[in-house]
Amino acid sequence: MAKARPESPNRLKTIAFIHPDLGIGGAERLVVDAAVGLQDRVVRHGHPGEKFDSIKEGNDGKIVVFTSYCDKNHCFDEARDGTLDVRVRGDSIVPPHIFRRFSILCAILRQLHLVLQTYFSGELEKLQPDVFFVDQLSACLPLLRLLCPKSRILFYCHFPDKLLAQRTSWVKRIYRIPFDWFEGWTMGMSDGIVVNSRFTRGVFAEAFPSLAKARIEPGVVYPCVDTSDVPTGEKQEIWPGKKVLLSINRFERKKDVGLAIRAFAGLSDKDKQQSRLVIAGGYDYRVHENVSYHSELVTLAEKLGLKTATMKNIVSASNIAADVDVLFLLSVPATLKTTLLNSASLLLYTPTREHFGIVPIEAMLAGVPVLAANTGGPLETVVEGKTGWLRPVDKIEQWTEVMAKVLHGLSQPELKLMGASGKARVLEEFSKVKMAERLENEMQRLIQSSRHPVDQTGLVALLLFVGAALVGVFALLYAMLK
């Protein structure tokens, strides 16, 4: 039985996570892994695996995840099976969007509602978090500093929201101006900032020059995968005689999944007969883009002469006709993802300038070579020629060439060696233990260092101004759309 670490007056004990929507996606996977990893290190002290309610409250700290939305039928297992203490707050007044518009405004109001609800209900006073871990949306940071002056704030920037927002018209460009400024200002209220890759750190400096001028340089904490149960590497056959070329991504246009379909269509008839392209990923019927993009991908495949099928689980998918070229799997729970990776010969990762990309890591852990875009995060995870290949997204024929090489150009020993190299790299750099260690170090540094001062008078005035402006705009929009 491992000994508990000795108490220290500045030892990290209680952490509160604040995340907008705890669904299924890369950001959500990171939050869940970070919470579980820190729970094992900070609360369990080397005794992982217990459910959160088996620890006596106040005994040795606590990890709590606050979120504005968590559908138990559309979230990761740890968020519903008792591994984590997940509390839904701030979901009773402001909707996620208004007629599929004004999402950022609604997200800000929902996050502020979440913080205010937890504060006035007494939850925050009872928890007394040493550190808040906030990600995706920084709107609540000034409010946290005001309401919880003793707690430190670590903000995890997956990617600047100002660079993700679409600005297809002058109206949207003007609409985004206050939100872009607000993002940079609120982020500066944190005690520390970390990002998911060196690529994102470079983008961060360009996006927020005022923070860079203030010498705020984010640390890098890579996302992780669970390496506690490393796959054996033995391939499973879901469809006898079919090699699986796999794409796992949310059904969003920026993921450019159409690239995988176009490249697959370029294979010879013989290669297509001996393989199947499986496109799986996050799909939420509430999200219009998920629904419309899936429809677009089906149309694209059919125009290229490929036969398609759409399924929701592996049981029905395992019985599809042999002549189906492209299989779409909507929503992928952890067990299904594991099954798909254990059956895949190659992972296709198509997003351009992806800030990190967790799926290539999951594939390498399963011993699957990766073919990814030669931009962004994959440049830091995939090693060319050793754990996979990096190719430009505008050279579709090069993607087709790599697919063909995997299907018939490389021997089984060569593919196994590449798979083993990928697995070794993940175990060394991208494990949950490694990520939790890095996060704990960042948080420990925050609680042991003095907090940079903030003008409280200006802070209160600005918060009141921004709050009033947001409420006024929201009321105006509601009146116009009613």
TATAJO-V374282 format. One record per residue. N is the residue number from 1. RES is the residue in one small letter. PHI is phi in whole degrees, -180 to 180 (* if undefined). D_CENTER is the distance of its C-alpha to the mean C-alpha in whole Angstrom. Layout:
BEGIN
n = (N	N)
res = (RES	RES)
phi = (PHI	PHI)
d_center = (D_CENTER	D_CENTER)
END
This chain:
BEGIN
n = (1	2	3	4	5	6	7	8	9	10	11	12	13	14	15	16	17	18	19	20	21	22	23	24	25	26	27	28	29	30	31	32	33	34	35	36	37	38	39	40	41	42	43	44	45	46	47	48	49	50	51	52	53	54	55	56	57	58	59	60	61	62	63	64	65	66	67	68	69	70	71	72	73	74	75	76	77	78	79	80	81	82	83	84	85	86	87	88	89	90	91	92	93	94	95	96	97	98	99	100	101	102	103	104	105	106	107	108	109	110	111	112	113	114	115	116	117	118	119	120	121	122	123	124	125	126	127	128	129	130	131	132	133	134	135	136	137	138	139	140	141	142	143	144	145	146	147	148	149	150	151	152	153	154	155	156	157	158	159	160	161	162	163	164	165	166	167	168	169	170	171	172	173	174	175	176	177	178	179	180	181	182	183	184	185	186	187	188	189	190	191	192	193	194	195	196	197	198	199	200	201	202	203	204	205	206	207	208	209	210	211	212	213	214	215	216	217	218	219	220	221	222	223	224	225	226	227	228	229	230	231	232	233	234	235	236	237	238	239	240	241	242	243	244	245	246	247	248	249	250	251	252	253	254	255	256	257	258	259	260	261	262	263	264	265	266	267	268	269	270	271	272	273	274	275	276	277	278	279	280	281	282	283	284	285	286	287	288	289	290	291	292	293	294	295	296	297	298	299	300	301	302	303	304	305	306	307	308	309	310	311	312	313	314	315	316	317	318	319	320	321	322	323	324	325	326	327	328	329	330	331	332	333	334	335	336	337	338	339	340	341	342	343	344	345	346	347	348	349	350	351	352	353	354	355	356	357	358	359	360	361	362	363	364	365	366	367	368	369	370	371	372	373	374	375	376	377	378	379	380	381	382	383	384	385	386	387	388	389	390	391	392	393	394	395	396	397	398	399	400	401	402	403	404	405	406	407	408	409	410	411	412	413	414	415	416	417	418	419	420	421	422	423	424	425	426	427	428	429	430	431	432	433	434	435	436	437	438	439	440	441	442	443	444	445	446	447	448	449	450	451	452	453	454	455	456	457	458	459	460	461	462	463	464	465	466	467	468	469	470	471	472	473	474	475	476	477	478	479	480	481	482)
res = (m	a	k	a	r	p	e	s	p	n	r	l	k	t	i	a	f	i	h	p	d	l	g	i	g	g	a	e	r	l	v	v	d	a	a	v	g	l	q	d	r	v	v	r	h	g	h	p	g	e	k	f	d	s	i	k	e	g	n	d	g	k	i	v	v	f	t	s	y	c	d	k	n	h	c	f	d	e	a	r	d	g	t	l	d	v	r	v	r	g	d	s	i	v	p	p	h	i	f	r	r	f	s	i	l	c	a	i	l	r	q	l	h	l	v	l	q	t	y	f	s	g	e	l	e	k	l	q	p	d	v	f	f	v	d	q	l	s	a	c	l	p	l	l	r	l	l	c	p	k	s	r	i	l	f	y	c	h	f	p	d	k	l	l	a	q	r	t	s	w	v	k	r	i	y	r	i	p	f	d	w	f	e	g	w	t	m	g	m	s	d	g	i	v	v	n	s	r	f	t	r	g	v	f	a	e	a	f	p	s	l	a	k	a	r	i	e	p	g	v	v	y	p	c	v	d	t	s	d	v	p	t	g	e	k	q	e	i	w	p	g	k	k	v	l	l	s	i	n	r	f	e	r	k	k	d	v	g	l	a	i	r	a	f	a	g	l	s	d	k	d	k	q	q	s	r	l	v	i	a	g	g	y	d	y	r	v	h	e	n	v	s	y	h	s	e	l	v	t	l	a	e	k	l	g	l	k	t	a	t	m	k	n	i	v	s	a	s	n	i	a	a	d	v	d	v	l	f	l	l	s	v	p	a	t	l	k	t	t	l	l	n	s	a	s	l	l	l	y	t	p	t	r	e	h	f	g	i	v	p	i	e	a	m	l	a	g	v	p	v	l	a	a	n	t	g	g	p	l	e	t	v	v	e	g	k	t	g	w	l	r	p	v	d	k	i	e	q	w	t	e	v	m	a	k	v	l	h	g	l	s	q	p	e	l	k	l	m	g	a	s	g	k	a	r	v	l	e	e	f	s	k	v	k	m	a	e	r	l	e	n	e	m	q	r	l	i	q	s	s	r	h	p	v	d	q	t	g	l	v	a	l	l	l	f	v	g	a	a	l	v	g	v	f	a	l	l	y	a	m	l	k)
phi = (*	-70	-81	-71	-69	-62	-67	-138	-60	-111	-78	-65	-130	-119	-129	-112	-93	-128	-137	-62	-137	-89	-96	-120	-178	-63	-65	-67	-63	-64	-62	-63	-64	-64	-65	-66	-62	-71	-62	-66	-83	-87	-96	-81	54	88	-122	-69	108	-74	-76	-62	-80	-86	-96	-65	-60	86	-71	-150	90	-163	-117	-128	-111	-98	-147	-83	-159	-153	-86	-63	-95	-145	-154	-74	-54	-63	-84	-127	-98	94	-65	-118	-88	-105	-124	-92	-138	72	-119	-108	-118	-97	-76	-64	-162	-120	51	64	-129	59	-64	-68	-62	-65	-63	-63	-64	-66	-68	-63	-62	-58	-64	-64	-64	-69	-74	-75	-81	90	-64	-67	-65	-71	-76	47	-62	-71	-141	-97	-105	-118	-140	69	-128	-100	-58	-84	-60	-62	-66	-63	-65	-75	-84	-127	-65	-89	-87	-91	-125	-111	-103	-102	-96	-66	-174	-57	-63	-63	-91	-89	-69	-85	-131	-83	-147	-65	-63	-69	-65	-67	-59	-82	-55	-65	-71	-65	-64	-61	-62	-66	-66	-67	-64	-69	-82	-74	-88	-162	-129	-129	-127	-93	-168	-67	-60	-65	-62	-66	-66	-58	-63	-73	-75	-127	-62	-67	-71	-65	-66	-81	62	-93	-108	-65	-81	-114	-126	-68	-61	-137	-129	-79	-105	-70	-128	-71	-58	-74	93	-77	-75	-104	-100	-82	-123	-52	81	-117	-87	-98	-103	-114	-124	-125	-162	-66	-80	-131	-63	-66	-79	53	-65	-58	-59	-64	-68	-64	-66	-64	-64	-80	-69	-67	-59	-64	-64	-67	-67	-95	-139	-146	-89	-110	-110	-125	164	-65	-143	-124	-62	-75	-96	-58	-64	-58	-67	-70	-70	-58	-62	-63	-67	-62	-62	-59	-61	-68	-66	-87	81	-102	-85	-121	-150	-123	-132	-116	-153	-73	-65	-71	-68	-69	-108	-74	-63	-66	-90	-74	-85	-123	-110	-100	-115	-92	67	-127	-69	-58	-65	-69	-61	-61	-61	-65	-66	-71	-105	-82	-96	-156	-99	-106	-119	-97	-61	-96	53	-67	-65	-144	98	-83	-62	-57	-66	-62	-66	-63	-63	-83	79	-103	-62	-121	-113	-132	-64	-87	-140	68	-55	-56	-65	-99	-115	-94	-100	-54	77	-113	-115	166	-137	-120	-135	-68	-73	-91	-115	-60	-63	-71	-67	-62	-62	-66	-57	-64	-62	-69	-71	-148	-96	-116	-78	-62	-60	-66	-67	-66	-64	-65	-64	-66	-65	-64	-63	-63	-66	-65	-61	-82	-116	-130	-85	-64	-62	-66	-66	-63	-62	-65	-66	-61	-62	-63	-69	-62	-64	-66	-77	-97	-110	-74	-86	-69	-71	-132	-69	-64	-63	-64	-64	-62	-62	-69	-63	-63	-64	-64	-62	-64	-63	-66	-63	-64	-64	-63	-63	-63	-63	-62	-64	-70	-96	-67)
d_center = (35	33	34	32	32	34	34	33	33	30	28	25	25	23	19	18	14	14	11	12	11	10	10	8	5	2	2	5	5	5	8	10	10	11	13	15	16	17	19	21	22	23	24	25	26	26	26	23	23	25	23	23	26	28	28	31	29	30	31	29	26	23	19	18	15	16	15	16	16	15	17	18	18	15	12	12	15	15	14	18	20	21	19	17	19	17	19	19	21	21	21	25	26	24	22	19	21	24	25	22	22	22	18	18	21	20	17	19	22	20	18	22	23	21	22	25	26	24	27	30	29	30	27	26	29	29	26	27	24	24	21	18	15	13	10	9	13	16	19	20	20	24	25	23	26	28	28	27	29	29	25	23	20	17	14	11	11	8	10	13	14	17	16	14	17	19	23	25	28	30	29	26	26	28	26	23	26	26	22	21	24	23	19	21	23	21	19	22	23	21	22	20	17	14	12	10	13	16	16	14	16	19	17	17	21	22	20	22	25	26	24	25	28	28	27	23	22	18	18	15	13	11	8	10	12	14	18	20	21	21	22	26	25	28	27	27	29	28	30	33	34	31	28	25	23	19	16	13	11	10	14	14	16	14	13	17	17	21	22	21	24	26	26	27	30	31	32	35	37	37	34	32	34	33	29	27	24	21	18	16	13	11	14	15	19	19	17	19	18	16	20	22	20	20	24	24	23	25	28	27	27	31	32	32	34	31	31	28	27	24	24	22	22	24	27	28	26	28	31	31	34	34	34	31	29	26	24	21	19	18	15	14	15	14	18	18	15	18	21	20	19	22	24	22	24	22	18	18	15	16	14	16	15	11	10	9	8	8	10	13	13	13	16	18	18	19	22	21	21	19	20	18	18	20	18	15	13	15	18	17	16	18	22	24	27	26	22	22	23	22	23	23	22	25	27	27	30	28	25	28	30	27	27	31	31	29	30	34	34	33	34	33	33	32	29	29	29	26	24	25	25	21	21	23	20	17	20	21	18	14	15	14	18	17	14	16	19	18	16	19	21	20	20	24	25	24	26	29	29	31	29	29	32	31	34	33	36	34	31	32	34	31	29	32	32	28	28	32	30	27	29	32	30	28	32	33	31	31	35	35	33	34)
END
